[in-house]
Amino acid sequence: MFGLIGHSTSFESARNLARSLGFEEYADGDLDMWCSAPPQLVERISVTSPTGKRIEGAYIDSVFVPEMLSRFKTAKRKVLNAMELAQKNGIDITALGGFTSIIFEDFKLLREQQVRATTLDWQRFTTGNTHTAWVICRQVEENAPRLGIDLRRAKVAVVGASGDIGSAVCRWLSQRTGVQELLLVARRPQPLADLQQELGGGRILALDEALDEADVVVWVASLAQASSLDPSRLRRPCLMIDGGYPKNLDTKASGDGIHVLKGGIVAFGSDIGWQMMEAADMANPQREMFACFAEAMLLEFEGLHTNFSWGRNNITLEKMDLIGAASLRHGFQALSLETPAPVPSLSST
């Protein structure tokens, strides 16, 4: 059995979702009430692969909203309590989605294995970051040529390059695509220097400098940096893969020749019949989902009950190959741009 731990993108959307699911006490409660509320198993799900294999799962709402991020203890407690609920329900592999996985990594929750009488079994949980990284790379490979961008002659900026997903994307693009040059952007200089040494190349740049040069921008950083994004600095055409959370770069970078694609999103081949994606701003919520959630389904389909994506900067190309092959086999497809008008081949000068 697989599990998905998620949350709403805002307090207001969380209250609306609670009302639609029949949780009136949550819908009418204030933020303080939500801070003290326990996680809820809100949906049970059945999914059938094109291979014919059928799996069962559950969606757990951590009852966390981004407005709680400034409350360190509350945020940490929300994630741990949701993990405890998943384990108590006998779920074999559970994916942490959205800010849930960020809180887990940044707040070092590996030190918090004991939750009341429950000792969390780390083997039952995955961040889903390996599948997310693979999907983002596939989105770059499939969509750049459609815009006339030849990756072999292009510069690709990875914003948030030193993070778990960002570093995996850099490894893949560097070793598998023959991209002309990687532009590495992140807040902390030492992890970037370490990544550059590992890759044996790539240029470390400030955000504005990278945006001036990039034909493709992979955004896997926090939105604090995105708030100062200046679309006028972007090349034309420019492919922007919005792999951050929440995904709203399309409201910050718009203009003729700028193509923003929601990164790390996959579509399943048939309707799933769930409600959970209705509040996640998916174009087709019955089929589309975050790639991190899909990783839990894939691991269940494959019988791999292990914390496949765990820790920081441990994603290997071999694991990306494995989860990518499973993704294709079980009917998931990376989200793509709508078919653009034909354009001549363009590249960096």
The 8 nearest C-alpha neighbors of each residue, nearest first, counted from 0:
[[1, 90, 56, 55, 91, 299, 54, 2],
 [2, 0, 56, 92, 93, 90, 91, 295],
 [1, 3, 93, 57, 56, 58, 90, 92],
 [2, 4, 58, 94, 93, 59, 292, 5],
 [5, 3, 59, 95, 60, 96, 58, 94],
 [6, 4, 96, 60, 61, 3, 59, 97],
 [5, 7, 60, 63, 61, 62, 64, 8],
 [6, 8, 13, 9, 64, 12, 278, 279],
 [7, 9, 64, 65, 12, 6, 245, 279],
 [10, 8, 12, 11, 64, 7, 65, 13],
 [11, 9, 13, 12, 64, 14, 66, 7],
 [10, 12, 14, 13, 9, 15, 8, 7],
 [13, 11, 15, 9, 14, 10, 16, 7],
 [14, 12, 10, 7, 16, 11, 15, 17],
 [13, 15, 26, 17, 11, 16, 12, 18],
 [14, 16, 12, 18, 13, 17, 19, 11],
 [15, 17, 19, 13, 18, 14, 12, 20],
 [18, 16, 22, 14, 20, 26, 15, 19],
 [17, 19, 21, 15, 26, 16, 20, 23],
 [20, 18, 16, 17, 21, 15, 22, 23],
 [21, 19, 17, 18, 22, 16, 41, 23],
 [20, 22, 18, 19, 23, 17, 26, 16],
 [23, 21, 17, 18, 25, 24, 20, 26],
 [24, 22, 26, 25, 18, 21, 27, 17],
 [23, 25, 27, 26, 22, 28, 17, 18],
 [26, 24, 28, 23, 27, 22, 17, 14],
 [25, 27, 14, 23, 18, 17, 24, 28],
 [28, 26, 24, 25, 23, 29, 14, 18],
 [27, 29, 25, 32, 26, 24, 33, 30],
 [30, 28, 32, 31, 33, 27, 25, 26],
 [31, 29, 33, 32, 34, 28, 10, 67],
 [32, 30, 34, 33, 29, 35, 28, 36],
 [31, 33, 29, 30, 34, 35, 28, 36],
 [34, 32, 30, 36, 31, 35, 29, 62],
 [33, 35, 31, 32, 36, 30, 73, 63],
 [34, 36, 33, 32, 37, 31, 73, 77],
 [35, 37, 33, 34, 32, 38, 62, 25],
 [38, 36, 39, 35, 62, 80, 61, 77],
 [39, 37, 61, 62, 81, 60, 80, 36],
 [38, 40, 60, 59, 41, 37, 61, 62],
 [39, 41, 59, 58, 42, 60, 57, 38],
 [40, 42, 39, 59, 58, 60, 43, 57],
 [43, 41, 58, 57, 40, 44, 59, 273],
 [42, 44, 57, 56, 58, 45, 41, 55],
 [43, 45, 56, 57, 55, 42, 46, 273],
 [46, 44, 55, 54, 56, 47, 53, 43],
 [45, 47, 54, 53, 271, 55, 44, 48],
 [48, 46, 53, 52, 51, 54, 49, 45],
 [47, 49, 329, 50, 51, 52, 53, 330],
 [50, 48, 51, 329, 330, 47, 52, 328],
 [49, 51, 48, 52, 329, 328, 47, 330],
 [52, 50, 49, 48, 47, 53, 329, 46],
 [53, 51, 48, 47, 50, 54, 300, 49],
 [54, 52, 47, 46, 48, 51, 45, 55],
 [53, 55, 46, 45, 47, 52, 0, 300],
 [56, 54, 45, 0, 44, 46, 1, 53],
 [55, 57, 1, 44, 0, 2, 43, 45],
 [56, 58, 43, 2, 42, 44, 3, 59],
 [57, 59, 3, 42, 2, 40, 41, 4],
 [58, 60, 40, 4, 39, 41, 3, 61],
 [59, 61, 5, 62, 39, 6, 38, 4],
 [60, 62, 38, 63, 81, 6, 77, 5],
 [63, 61, 60, 38, 6, 33, 64, 36],
 [62, 64, 61, 6, 77, 65, 67, 74],
 [63, 65, 66, 9, 10, 67, 7, 6],
 [66, 64, 67, 68, 9, 8, 63, 10],
 [65, 67, 64, 68, 10, 9, 69, 63],
 [68, 66, 65, 70, 69, 64, 74, 63],
 [69, 67, 70, 65, 66, 74, 71, 64],
 [70, 68, 67, 71, 66, 74, 65, 73],
 [71, 69, 68, 67, 73, 72, 74, 66],
 [70, 72, 74, 73, 69, 75, 68, 67],
 [73, 71, 75, 74, 70, 76, 77, 69],
 [72, 74, 76, 70, 75, 71, 77, 34],
 [75, 73, 77, 71, 76, 72, 68, 70],
 [74, 76, 72, 73, 77, 78, 71, 79],
 [75, 77, 73, 79, 74, 78, 80, 72],
 [78, 76, 74, 80, 75, 79, 61, 73],
 [79, 77, 81, 80, 75, 76, 99, 82],
 [78, 80, 82, 76, 81, 77, 83, 75],
 [79, 81, 83, 77, 82, 78, 76, 84],
 [82, 80, 84, 78, 61, 83, 79, 38],
 [83, 81, 79, 85, 84, 80, 78, 86],
 [82, 84, 80, 86, 81, 85, 87, 79],
 [85, 83, 81, 87, 82, 86, 80, 88],
 [86, 84, 82, 88, 83, 87, 90, 81],
 [87, 85, 83, 89, 88, 84, 90, 82],
 [88, 86, 84, 89, 85, 83, 90, 117],
 [89, 87, 85, 86, 90, 84, 83, 91],
 [88, 90, 86, 87, 91, 85, 0, 84],
 [89, 91, 0, 88, 86, 1, 85, 92],
 [90, 92, 0, 123, 1, 304, 89, 93],
 [91, 93, 123, 1, 124, 304, 90, 295],
 [92, 94, 2, 124, 3, 1, 295, 123],
 [95, 93, 125, 3, 295, 126, 292, 127],
 [96, 94, 126, 100, 4, 99, 125, 3],
 [95, 97, 5, 99, 100, 4, 94, 291],
 [98, 96, 99, 100, 244, 5, 95, 101],
 [97, 99, 101, 100, 102, 96, 244, 65],
 [100, 98, 102, 97, 96, 101, 95, 78],
 [99, 101, 103, 95, 102, 98, 126, 96],
 [102, 100, 98, 104, 103, 99, 105, 97],
 [103, 101, 105, 99, 100, 104, 106, 98],
 [102, 104, 100, 108, 101, 106, 105, 107],
 [105, 103, 107, 101, 102, 106, 100, 108],
 [104, 106, 102, 107, 103, 101, 108, 100],
 [105, 107, 102, 108, 104, 103, 75, 101],
 [108, 106, 104, 109, 105, 103, 110, 102],
 [107, 109, 110, 111, 103, 106, 104, 75],
 [110, 108, 111, 107, 112, 103, 104, 121],
 [109, 111, 108, 112, 107, 113, 106, 103],
 [112, 110, 108, 109, 113, 114, 79, 107],
 [111, 113, 119, 118, 110, 109, 114, 108],
 [112, 114, 118, 111, 117, 115, 119, 116],
 [115, 113, 117, 116, 118, 112, 83, 79],
 [114, 116, 117, 113, 118, 83, 80, 112],
 [117, 115, 114, 118, 113, 83, 119, 112],
 [118, 116, 114, 115, 113, 119, 83, 87],
 [117, 119, 113, 112, 114, 120, 116, 115],
 [120, 118, 112, 121, 117, 113, 83, 114],
 [119, 121, 122, 123, 118, 112, 124, 86],
 [120, 122, 123, 124, 119, 306, 112, 125],
 [123, 121, 306, 305, 120, 124, 304, 92],
 [122, 124, 92, 121, 91, 120, 306, 305],
 [125, 123, 93, 306, 92, 121, 122, 94],
 [126, 124, 306, 94, 308, 127, 307, 309],
 [125, 127, 95, 128, 94, 308, 100, 309],
 [291, 128, 126, 294, 125, 129, 308, 94],
 [127, 129, 131, 126, 130, 308, 291, 164],
 [130, 128, 132, 131, 127, 308, 319, 314],
 [129, 131, 133, 132, 128, 127, 294, 290],
 [130, 132, 128, 263, 290, 134, 129, 133],
 [131, 133, 135, 129, 164, 130, 134, 168],
 [134, 132, 130, 136, 131, 135, 319, 137],
 [133, 135, 137, 131, 136, 263, 132, 333],
 [136, 134, 138, 132, 263, 137, 133, 262],
 [137, 135, 139, 133, 138, 134, 168, 140],
 [136, 138, 134, 140, 139, 135, 141, 133],
 [137, 139, 135, 141, 136, 140, 142, 134],
 [140, 138, 136, 137, 142, 141, 143, 135],
 [139, 141, 137, 138, 142, 143, 136, 144],
 [142, 140, 138, 139, 137, 143, 144, 145],
 [141, 143, 145, 139, 144, 138, 140, 335],
 [142, 144, 148, 146, 145, 139, 141, 140],
 [145, 143, 147, 148, 146, 142, 149, 141],
 [144, 146, 142, 143, 147, 141, 339, 148],
 [147, 145, 144, 143, 148, 342, 142, 236],
 [146, 148, 344, 144, 345, 145, 343, 342],
 [149, 147, 144, 143, 345, 146, 346, 344],
 [148, 150, 151, 152, 144, 153, 346, 147],
 [151, 149, 153, 178, 152, 148, 179, 177],
 [150, 152, 178, 179, 177, 149, 153, 176],
 [153, 151, 179, 150, 149, 346, 347, 178],
 [154, 152, 150, 179, 346, 347, 151, 214],
 [153, 155, 180, 213, 214, 181, 179, 156],
 [154, 156, 215, 181, 213, 216, 182, 214],
 [157, 155, 182, 216, 213, 181, 183, 217],
 [156, 158, 217, 160, 183, 216, 184, 218],
 [159, 157, 184, 218, 160, 220, 219, 185],
 [160, 158, 220, 185, 219, 165, 161, 162],
 [159, 161, 165, 166, 157, 158, 162, 183],
 [160, 162, 166, 191, 159, 190, 165, 185],
 [163, 161, 165, 160, 164, 166, 159, 312],
 [162, 164, 312, 311, 165, 166, 167, 161],
 [165, 163, 167, 132, 166, 162, 128, 168],
 [166, 164, 160, 162, 168, 167, 159, 163],
 [165, 167, 169, 160, 161, 168, 164, 163],
 [168, 166, 170, 164, 169, 165, 314, 132],
 [167, 169, 165, 171, 166, 170, 132, 172],
 [170, 168, 166, 172, 167, 171, 173, 165],
 [169, 171, 167, 173, 168, 172, 174, 166],
 [170, 172, 168, 174, 175, 173, 169, 167],
 [173, 171, 176, 169, 175, 170, 174, 168],
 [172, 174, 170, 171, 169, 175, 177, 178],
 [175, 173, 171, 172, 170, 176, 177, 169],
 [174, 176, 171, 172, 173, 177, 170, 178],
 [177, 175, 172, 178, 174, 173, 150, 171],
 [178, 176, 151, 175, 173, 179, 174, 172],
 [177, 179, 151, 150, 176, 180, 153, 172],
 [178, 180, 152, 151, 153, 154, 177, 150],
 [181, 179, 154, 178, 201, 155, 182, 153],
 [180, 182, 201, 155, 156, 154, 183, 202],
 [181, 183, 156, 202, 201, 155, 203, 209],
 [184, 182, 203, 157, 160, 202, 156, 204],
 [183, 185, 158, 160, 204, 159, 157, 206],
 [186, 184, 159, 187, 160, 158, 161, 191],
 [185, 187, 188, 184, 159, 191, 161, 205],
 [186, 188, 185, 189, 190, 191, 161, 184],
 [187, 189, 191, 190, 192, 186, 185, 203],
 [188, 190, 192, 191, 187, 193, 194, 161],
 [191, 189, 193, 192, 188, 161, 194, 187],
 [192, 190, 194, 188, 189, 193, 161, 195],
 [191, 193, 189, 195, 190, 194, 188, 196],
 [194, 192, 190, 196, 191, 195, 189, 197],
 [195, 193, 197, 191, 196, 192, 198, 190],
 [194, 196, 192, 198, 197, 193, 200, 199],
 [195, 197, 199, 193, 194, 198, 192, 200],
 [198, 196, 194, 195, 199, 193, 200, 192],
 [199, 197, 195, 200, 196, 194, 170, 173],
 [198, 200, 196, 197, 195, 201, 194, 173],
 [201, 199, 198, 195, 202, 196, 181, 197],
 [200, 202, 181, 182, 195, 180, 183, 203],
 [201, 203, 182, 183, 204, 181, 200, 195],
 [204, 202, 183, 182, 184, 201, 205, 191],
 [205, 203, 184, 209, 208, 183, 202, 206],
 [204, 206, 208, 207, 184, 209, 203, 185],
 [205, 207, 209, 208, 184, 210, 204, 158],
 [208, 206, 210, 209, 205, 211, 232, 228],
 [207, 209, 211, 205, 206, 210, 204, 212],
 [208, 210, 206, 211, 212, 207, 204, 213],
 [211, 209, 207, 213, 212, 208, 233, 232],
 [210, 212, 232, 208, 209, 233, 213, 207],
 [213, 211, 209, 210, 214, 208, 154, 234],
 [214, 212, 154, 215, 210, 155, 156, 209],
 [213, 215, 237, 154, 153, 155, 234, 238],
 [216, 214, 155, 238, 213, 237, 239, 156],
 [217, 215, 239, 156, 155, 157, 218, 240],
 [218, 216, 157, 240, 239, 156, 158, 219],
 [217, 219, 158, 241, 242, 220, 240, 157],
 [220, 218, 243, 242, 159, 158, 165, 217],
 [221, 219, 159, 158, 243, 218, 222, 224],
 [222, 220, 223, 243, 224, 219, 244, 225],
 [221, 223, 225, 224, 226, 220, 243, 244],
 [224, 222, 221, 225, 226, 227, 220, 228],
 [223, 225, 222, 226, 227, 221, 228, 220],
 [226, 224, 222, 228, 227, 223, 221, 248],
 [225, 227, 224, 223, 228, 222, 251, 229],
 [228, 226, 225, 224, 229, 223, 251, 222],
 [227, 229, 225, 226, 230, 251, 252, 224],
 [228, 230, 231, 232, 227, 252, 233, 251],
 [231, 229, 252, 232, 233, 228, 253, 254],
 [230, 232, 229, 233, 234, 254, 252, 228],
 [233, 231, 211, 230, 229, 210, 234, 207],
 [234, 232, 230, 231, 210, 211, 235, 237],
 [233, 235, 237, 236, 214, 232, 211, 213],
 [236, 234, 256, 237, 257, 233, 214, 255],
 [235, 237, 256, 234, 257, 238, 146, 214],
 [238, 236, 257, 214, 235, 234, 215, 258],
 [237, 239, 215, 258, 259, 216, 257, 143],
 [238, 240, 259, 216, 215, 217, 258, 241],
 [239, 241, 217, 260, 262, 242, 218, 261],
 [242, 240, 262, 261, 218, 243, 260, 246],
 [241, 243, 262, 219, 218, 263, 240, 261],
 [244, 242, 219, 241, 220, 246, 245, 218],
 [245, 243, 246, 97, 242, 221, 222, 98],
 [244, 246, 243, 247, 8, 97, 222, 242],
 [245, 247, 244, 243, 241, 248, 261, 242],
 [246, 248, 249, 250, 245, 251, 241, 244],
 [249, 247, 251, 250, 252, 246, 241, 259],
 [248, 250, 247, 252, 251, 259, 253, 260],
 [249, 251, 248, 247, 252, 253, 246, 259],
 [252, 250, 248, 249, 253, 228, 247, 226],
 [253, 251, 230, 249, 248, 250, 254, 228],
 [254, 252, 257, 249, 251, 230, 250, 255],
 [253, 255, 257, 256, 252, 230, 258, 231],
 [254, 256, 257, 253, 235, 236, 258, 237],
 [255, 257, 236, 235, 254, 237, 258, 234],
 [258, 256, 237, 254, 255, 236, 253, 238],
 [257, 259, 238, 239, 237, 256, 260, 236],
 [260, 258, 239, 249, 240, 238, 257, 261],
 [261, 259, 240, 262, 241, 239, 336, 258],
 [262, 260, 241, 240, 246, 242, 264, 259],
 [263, 261, 242, 241, 240, 264, 135, 260],
 [262, 264, 131, 135, 290, 134, 242, 289],
 [263, 265, 289, 290, 262, 334, 288, 333],
 [266, 264, 333, 332, 334, 287, 288, 290],
 [265, 267, 287, 286, 332, 331, 333, 288],
 [268, 266, 331, 286, 269, 330, 287, 332],
 [267, 269, 330, 331, 266, 286, 270, 332],
 [270, 268, 267, 286, 271, 285, 266, 330],
 [269, 271, 285, 286, 272, 268, 267, 273],
 [270, 272, 285, 273, 286, 269, 46, 45],
 [273, 271, 270, 285, 274, 44, 45, 286],
 [274, 272, 271, 275, 285, 44, 276, 42],
 [275, 273, 277, 276, 272, 285, 42, 284],
 [274, 276, 277, 273, 278, 58, 279, 42],
 [277, 275, 284, 279, 278, 274, 281, 288],
 [276, 278, 284, 275, 274, 279, 280, 281],
 [279, 277, 276, 280, 275, 12, 16, 7],
 [278, 280, 276, 281, 277, 8, 7, 275],
 [281, 279, 278, 282, 277, 276, 284, 283],
 [282, 280, 284, 283, 279, 287, 276, 277],
 [281, 283, 284, 280, 287, 286, 285, 277],
 [282, 284, 281, 285, 287, 286, 266, 277],
 [285, 283, 276, 281, 287, 277, 286, 282],
 [286, 284, 270, 271, 283, 272, 287, 273],
 [287, 285, 267, 266, 270, 284, 283, 271],
 [288, 286, 266, 284, 265, 283, 285, 281],
 [289, 287, 265, 264, 290, 266, 286, 276],
 [288, 290, 264, 291, 292, 263, 265, 293],
 [289, 291, 293, 131, 264, 263, 292, 265],
 [127, 290, 292, 294, 289, 293, 131, 128],
 [293, 291, 294, 290, 289, 295, 94, 3],
 [292, 294, 290, 296, 291, 295, 297, 289],
 [295, 293, 297, 291, 292, 127, 296, 130],
 [296, 294, 298, 94, 293, 297, 292, 93],
 [295, 297, 293, 299, 294, 298, 1, 300],
 [298, 296, 300, 294, 299, 295, 301, 293],
 [297, 299, 303, 301, 295, 300, 296, 302],
 [298, 300, 302, 296, 297, 301, 1, 303],
 [301, 299, 297, 298, 302, 296, 54, 52],
 [300, 302, 298, 299, 303, 297, 325, 304],
 [303, 301, 299, 300, 298, 304, 297, 305],
 [304, 302, 298, 301, 305, 299, 300, 307],
 [305, 303, 92, 302, 91, 298, 123, 299],
 [304, 306, 122, 307, 303, 123, 92, 124],
 [305, 307, 125, 122, 124, 308, 309, 123],
 [306, 308, 305, 125, 309, 127, 129, 126],
 [309, 307, 125, 126, 306, 127, 129, 128],
 [310, 308, 306, 125, 307, 126, 311, 313],
 [309, 311, 313, 312, 308, 104, 163, 126],
 [310, 312, 163, 313, 309, 162, 104, 314],
 [313, 311, 163, 314, 166, 162, 310, 167],
 [312, 314, 311, 315, 310, 309, 163, 308],
 [315, 313, 312, 167, 129, 318, 316, 308],
 [316, 314, 317, 318, 313, 319, 167, 129],
 [315, 317, 319, 318, 320, 171, 314, 170],
 [316, 318, 320, 315, 319, 321, 314, 322],
 [319, 317, 321, 315, 320, 316, 322, 314],
 [318, 320, 316, 322, 317, 321, 133, 323],
 [321, 319, 317, 323, 318, 322, 324, 316],
 [322, 320, 318, 324, 319, 323, 317, 325],
 [321, 323, 325, 319, 324, 320, 326, 130],
 [324, 322, 326, 320, 325, 321, 319, 133],
 [323, 325, 327, 321, 326, 322, 320, 328],
 [326, 324, 328, 322, 323, 327, 329, 321],
 [327, 325, 323, 331, 324, 329, 328, 322],
 [326, 328, 324, 330, 325, 329, 331, 323],
 [329, 327, 325, 326, 330, 324, 50, 49],
 [330, 328, 48, 326, 327, 49, 325, 331],
 [329, 331, 327, 268, 328, 267, 49, 326],
 [332, 330, 267, 326, 266, 327, 265, 329],
 [333, 331, 266, 265, 334, 267, 330, 327],
 [334, 332, 265, 134, 264, 335, 266, 138],
 [333, 335, 265, 264, 332, 266, 336, 138],
 [336, 334, 333, 337, 138, 142, 260, 141],
 [337, 335, 338, 260, 142, 334, 339, 258],
 [336, 338, 339, 335, 260, 334, 142, 340],
 [337, 339, 336, 340, 145, 335, 341, 146],
 [340, 338, 337, 341, 146, 145, 336, 342],
 [339, 341, 342, 338, 146, 145, 337, 343],
 [342, 340, 339, 343, 146, 145, 147, 338],
 [341, 343, 147, 340, 146, 344, 145, 345],
 [344, 342, 147, 345, 341, 146, 148, 145],
 [343, 345, 147, 148, 342, 149, 346, 146],
 [346, 344, 148, 147, 343, 149, 347, 236],
 [345, 347, 153, 152, 148, 149, 348, 344],
 [348, 346, 153, 152, 154, 214, 345, 212],
 [347, 346, 152, 153, 345, 212, 154, 214]]
